[in-house]
Amino acid sequence: MTRAVVVGAGIVGLTTGLALRRAGIEVVICERAPEIRAAGASLGLWANALAVLDGLGVGERVRRIGAWSEMYFHDSAGRLLNTPEFGPEDRRYLLVQRAGLNDLLADAVGRDTIRLATGFTAYEEHMDHVTVHLSDGSSEDTDVLVGADGTYSAVRAQLVPGTEAREHPGHHAWRAVVRAPGVTVPEDRVILGTHGCRGGYVRTHDGGVFWLVNQFNSPPLHGSPKQQAMERAVHLDEGGRDGTLAGLIATTPDELILHNQVNSVTVTRRRGTARSPARRSSAP
Ligand SMILES: Cc1cc2nc3c(=O)[nH]c(=O)nc-3n(C[C@H](O)[C@H](O)[C@H](O)COP(=O)(O)OP(=O)(O)OC[C@H]3O[C@@H](n4cnc5c(N)ncnc54)[C@H](O)[C@@H]3O)c2cc1C
């Protein structure tokens, strides 16, 4: 039986693991963290993602933990932007909580296939297999190694050196899910504002609201994440006519507000034939 080791139990690793298992491949997923968890708040799943999840037999379960929404773009004065290139199906998406989706995928792939608290450290390629070295000193021999270990992927770093994630200068995101918002949110809204800002708010399936503020070419940051988000919300609500986004941010407890510097990874293709790379010095 073909065997695969997937590094990382995020959305990509769990989905890949499920697809491999359904194809009859024996799978081991190695996750560095001591538990299945998800960084971030909510995630929008469009038709293409849902089609993949349907194909893996979990689409209906995912729909049950999500809320449908439609994405229409407004400007900072509240005017609806004309976007004829998007049809009704392009606008429709399912909003799910990242943690809930990862839990569902972990159950679907089988918890017994996931090795928690087991980080990838290095791999060695042989003629007919790959040896994967892990942080607990053990190793796994496999036919296929899948690097699904996120932006700072150690698998990618070994496979294609020089492709480390770099800060996308001045690009930041602030977001939160508010369970009991205390602010009336009559509709979902995505706003393309001024000063490189965009953001908005979407109602979740359980009566909460997910809000997001994003800025390109941000000036240096000052103050708390809440103050930073509030400053940028001004550029999404010209003249303060709406007030919904600012109201949501104001009522969000500070500890629930996630701020991230957005990073980027240069897309690089591996050239030439596979060769056995040297073991990294940090390998056990
Ligand atoms: C602000 C923002 C909003 C976004 N909104 C959307 C959206 O609405 N819809 C959408 O489709 N996408 C969205 N994205 C993109 C989406 O979040 C990412 O594409 C997705 O989370 C990537 O998942 P992943 O599984 O590759 O990585 P991750 O979720 O980062 O998972 C990687 C996993 O690998 C583990 N790991 C790391 N290193 C090791 C190691 N050495 N050994 C073992 N395990 C390791 C980590 O602990 C983690 O569990 C958004 C991104 C941002 C920044």
The ligand as an ORCA input file, in Angstrom:
! r2SCAN-3c Opt
* xyz 0 1
  C      -6.686     37.826      6.966
  C      -6.831     36.573      6.147
  C      -8.099     36.183      5.698
  C      -8.234     35.025      4.905
  N      -9.491     34.669      4.493
  C      -9.660     33.557      3.737
  C     -10.967     33.163      3.303
  O     -11.970     33.819      3.595
  N     -11.080     32.032      2.544
  C      -9.976     31.263      2.206
  O     -10.156     30.240      1.526
  N      -8.727     31.620      2.615
  C      -8.542     32.739      3.367
  N      -7.292     33.095      3.770
  C      -6.165     32.202      3.419
  C      -6.191     30.980      4.343
  O      -6.234     31.426      5.686
  C      -4.923     30.117      4.162
  O      -4.788     29.781      2.797
  C      -5.051     28.825      4.973
  O      -5.268     29.094      6.340
  C      -3.769     28.036      4.845
  O      -3.956     26.798      5.533
  P      -2.749     25.810      5.741
  O      -3.326     24.529      6.253
  O      -1.905     25.782      4.499
  O      -1.817     26.506      6.814
  P      -2.032     26.682      8.408
  O      -3.465     26.896      8.748
  O      -1.029     27.705      8.808
  O      -1.619     25.264      8.986
  C      -0.293     24.821      9.019
  C      -0.196     23.772     10.116
  O       1.123     23.227     10.071
  C       1.623     23.145     11.392
  N       3.098     23.185     11.312
  C       3.893     24.246     11.047
  N       5.192     23.882     11.041
  C       5.212     22.556     11.296
  C       6.262     21.592     11.410
  N       7.568     21.922     11.269
  N       5.926     20.308     11.690
  C       4.622     19.928     11.843
  N       3.587     20.813     11.741
  C       3.884     22.098     11.468
  C       1.020     24.325     12.122
  O       1.014     24.122     13.542
  C      -0.395     24.331     11.525
  O      -1.294     23.510     12.243
  C      -7.105     34.240      4.560
  C      -5.841     34.620      5.027
  C      -5.698     35.774      5.814
  C      -4.318     36.180      6.298
*
